[in-house]
Amino acid sequence: MKQNPLYSQKVAPYIFVLPFIITFTLFFLYPIISTLTMSFQKVLPGEVTFIGLKNFRRLDNAHFYAALWNSARYTFWTLVVLIPFPMLLAVLLNSKPMPFRNIFKASLFMPILTSTIVAGTIFRLLFSEMDTGFANSILHFWGAQSIPWLRKSGTAMFLLVLLCSWRWMGVNMLYYLAGLQGIPSELYEAASIDGANSWLQFKHITFPLLKPVSIYVLTISIYGGFRMFEESYVYWPANSPGDIGLTIVAYLYQRGIQFNEMGMASAIGVVLLAIVLTLNLIQFVLTGAFKKEKE
């Protein structure tokens, strides 16, 4: 009688990992290979021509550099906001004297449940360029002039970072809360007996032991910053003035969808992938993520 392959110690593991392999191949590996291939081609309806590096040479233009600069600035400011502040909020919420902890936690997490388009539309109305807009009304109350929020580079970047911070602050806070739950309370008790105050406990216990969570949050924040598209699109459905809201993904969308240049769009995607991988590898090295723990 033949043994069922599902009960075989040699075959069963491959069967169990088969769904992941199929999903990885169809939705990750194949798109990457296809994008790499198209980046060296001129893709038109019914016509595909190999053109070498011409698509990459065409990226040497002012629009691409503006998109790259905007994405880099956006990523930098989101890292400045969405790493230290969620950590601080998590520490405060994890402390015993904190009242209304669950209500505060839920209120910070709820924005992520809101659609980016809906949230962006609300923010766009709040920061309307009209004198009757909410933000400009406050400025008029204090005797200041109205600000064209979506027409200046500084205020435009402020609105992009503000929307992102409002949506993701609670999610990153939960990551840090989960990390705090894994820190043994005995460490704090021992430090308290030795005379360490709250700041010394945070400096020598909390912050070092939250390093794996910080590396994870930093990694996904770098990826999320450079892939940002919805926030920019909801503020400027058409082209932004002076490309102040143009990001790499928005530029990819323009070339690939609006101008039907899939080859150039693929080249932009390849460059974006290279940038994100390089930055994350650098931060892995700097943070010591590749170092093996000493026995």
C-alpha positions in Angstrom: 0.0 0.0 0.0 1.4 3.4 -1.1 1.9 6.0 1.5 0.0 9.3 1.2 2.5 12.0 0.1 0.9 14.4 2.7 2.2 12.1 5.4 5.7 11.9 4.0 8.4 13.8 5.9 10.2 14.6 2.6 7.2 15.7 0.5 4.9 17.3 3.1 7.0 20.4 3.8 7.1 21.3 0.1 3.4 20.9 -0.1 2.8 23.3 2.8 5.2 26.0 1.4 3.8 25.6 -2.1 1.0 28.3 -1.7 3.7 30.8 -0.6 6.0 29.9 -3.5 3.1 30.3 -6.0 2.0 33.6 -4.5 5.6 34.9 -4.3 6.3 33.9 -8.0 3.0 35.4 -9.4 2.8 38.6 -7.4 6.4 39.5 -6.6 9.1 37.7 -8.7 7.3 37.8 -12.0 6.4 41.5 -11.8 10.0 42.4 -10.9 11.4 40.4 -13.9 8.7 41.8 -16.2 9.6 45.4 -15.0 13.3 44.8 -15.5 12.6 43.5 -19.0 10.3 46.4 -20.0 12.8 49.0 -18.7 15.0 48.1 -21.7 12.1 48.2 -24.2 9.9 50.7 -25.9 6.4 49.3 -25.2 3.6 50.4 -27.5 0.2 48.7 -28.2 1.1 45.7 -30.3 4.8 46.7 -30.6 7.7 46.0 -28.3 11.2 47.2 -29.3 14.5 46.7 -27.5 16.1 50.1 -27.0 18.8 49.4 -24.4 19.4 52.1 -21.8 17.5 54.9 -23.5 14.7 54.8 -20.9 17.2 55.3 -18.1 18.9 58.2 -20.1 15.5 59.9 -20.4 15.3 60.1 -16.6 17.9 62.9 -16.8 15.3 65.6 -16.7 14.0 68.3 -14.2 10.7 66.4 -13.5 12.5 63.3 -12.3 14.9 65.2 -10.1 12.0 67.1 -8.6 10.2 63.9 -7.9 13.3 62.4 -6.4 13.9 65.4 -4.2 10.3 65.6 -3.0 10.2 61.9 -2.1 13.5 62.2 -0.2 12.3 65.2 1.7 9.0 63.6 2.5 10.7 60.4 3.7 13.1 62.3 5.9 10.4 64.3 7.6 8.1 61.3 8.1 11.1 59.5 9.8 11.6 62.5 12.0 8.0 62.5 13.1 6.9 58.8 13.0 9.7 57.2 15.0 10.4 59.3 18.1 6.8 60.5 18.8 5.1 57.1 18.6 7.9 55.7 20.8 7.2 58.5 23.4 3.4 57.9 23.2 3.9 54.2 23.6 6.0 54.7 26.7 3.4 57.1 28.2 0.6 54.7 27.5 2.5 51.8 28.9 3.1 53.6 32.2 0.7 52.6 35.0 -0.5 56.1 36.0 -1.8 56.8 32.5 -5.6 57.4 32.8 -8.0 56.6 29.9 -5.3 54.5 28.3 -7.6 52.4 26.0 -9.6 55.5 24.8 -6.4 57.3 23.9 -5.0 54.3 22.2 -8.2 53.7 20.1 -8.4 57.4 19.1 -4.8 57.3 17.8 -5.4 54.1 15.8 -8.7 55.1 14.2 -7.2 57.4 11.5 -5.6 54.4 9.7 -9.1 53.0 9.2 -10.0 56.1 7.2 -9.4 56.1 3.4 -6.5 58.2 2.2 -8.8 59.8 -0.4 -11.4 60.7 2.2 -8.8 62.0 4.7 -7.0 63.9 2.0 -10.2 65.6 0.9 -10.9 66.7 4.4 -7.4 68.1 4.9 -7.7 69.9 1.5 -10.9 71.6 2.7 -9.3 72.5 6.1 -6.3 74.1 4.4 -8.2 75.7 1.5 -6.7 78.7 -0.1 -9.8 80.7 0.3 -10.1 83.2 3.2 -13.0 81.2 4.6 -10.9 78.0 4.9 -10.5 76.7 8.4 -6.7 77.3 8.7 -6.9 80.7 7.0 -9.8 81.7 9.2 -7.6 81.1 12.2 -4.8 83.1 10.6 -7.2 86.0 10.0 -8.4 85.8 13.6 -4.8 86.4 14.7 -4.3 89.2 12.2 -2.2 87.2 9.7 -2.8 86.9 5.9 -4.1 83.9 4.1 -1.6 81.3 2.9 -1.9 79.4 -0.4 -1.1 76.1 1.3 -1.0 74.0 -1.9 1.0 76.5 -4.0 4.1 76.8 -1.9 6.8 74.1 -1.6 7.2 74.4 2.2 3.5 74.4 3.1 2.8 71.7 0.5 5.4 69.4 2.1 4.0 70.3 5.6 0.5 69.1 4.5 1.8 65.9 3.0 3.8 65.1 6.2 0.8 66.1 8.4 -1.6 63.8 6.6 0.9 60.9 6.8 1.6 61.5 10.5 -2.1 61.7 11.3 -2.8 58.4 9.7 0.3 56.4 10.8 1.1 57.7 14.3 -1.2 55.2 16.0 0.1 52.2 14.0 3.7 52.9 14.8 2.7 53.5 18.4 1.1 50.0 18.6 4.4 48.5 17.2 6.3 50.1 20.1 3.6 49.1 22.6 4.0 45.5 21.5 7.8 45.8 22.0 7.3 47.3 25.4 5.2 44.3 26.4 8.2 42.1 25.8 10.5 43.9 28.2 10.6 42.1 31.6 9.4 44.2 34.4 12.1 42.8 36.6 14.6 45.0 34.8 12.8 48.2 35.8 12.4 47.0 39.3 16.1 46.3 39.6 17.0 49.6 38.1 14.6 51.4 40.5 16.2 49.7 43.4 19.6 50.9 42.2 18.3 54.4 42.1 17.7 54.9 38.4 15.1 57.5 37.6 12.6 57.3 34.7 15.0 59.0 32.2 17.9 56.5 33.1 15.5 53.6 32.8 14.4 54.7 29.4 18.0 55.4 28.2 19.5 52.2 29.4 16.6 49.7 29.3 13.7 50.8 27.1 15.5 52.4 24.2 18.1 49.6 23.7 15.5 46.8 24.0 13.2 48.6 21.5 16.0 48.6 18.9 14.4 45.7 16.8 11.1 47.5 16.7 12.8 50.7 15.7 14.6 49.0 12.9 11.4 47.5 11.6 9.6 50.9 11.8 12.5 52.6 10.1 12.5 50.0 7.3 8.7 50.2 6.6 8.8 54.0 6.9 11.6 54.3 4.3 9.6 52.1 2.0 6.3 53.9 2.7 7.9 57.3 2.2 9.3 56.6 -1.3 6.2 54.8 -2.4 3.9 57.6 -1.4 1.3 58.4 -4.1 -2.2 58.7 -2.7 -1.5 61.7 -0.5 0.1 63.6 -3.4 -2.7 62.7 -5.8 -5.5 63.7 -3.5 -4.0 67.2 -3.0 -3.1 67.7 -6.7 -5.3 65.5 -9.0 -3.7 67.2 -11.9 -0.1 68.5 -12.1 1.1 70.4 -9.0 2.5 73.9 -9.6 6.2 73.8 -10.1 6.2 70.0 -9.4 6.1 70.8 -5.6 3.9 67.7 -5.1 5.4 65.4 -7.7 6.8 62.1 -6.2 8.6 59.2 -7.9 5.5 57.0 -7.9 3.4 59.9 -9.2 5.9 60.5 -12.0 5.8 56.8 -12.7 2.0 57.0 -12.9 2.2 60.0 -15.3 4.6 58.3 -17.7 3.0 54.9 -17.6 -0.7 55.6 -17.4 -1.2 59.1 -18.7 1.5 59.1 -21.5 1.4 55.3 -22.1 5.2 55.0 -21.9 5.4 51.7 -20.0 9.1 51.3 -20.8 10.1 54.6 -19.1 7.7 53.9 -16.2 9.4 50.5 -15.7 12.8 52.3 -15.7 11.5 54.6 -13.0 10.3 51.6 -11.0 13.7 49.9 -11.3 15.4 53.1 -10.0 12.9 53.3 -7.1 13.5 49.7 -6.2 17.3 50.3 -6.2 17.0 53.4 -4.0 14.8 51.7 -1.4 17.0 48.6 -1.3 20.2 50.7 -1.0 18.8 52.9 1.8 17.5 50.0 3.8 20.8 48.0 3.4 22.7 51.1 4.6 20.4 51.5 7.6 20.7 47.8 8.4 24.5 48.1 8.5 24.4 51.3 10.5 22.0 49.9 13.1 23.8 46.6 13.3 20.9 44.5 12.1 23.2 42.1 10.3 25.4 41.5 13.4 25.0 38.1 15.0 24.2 38.1 18.7 27.1 37.0 20.9 26.5 33.8 22.8 
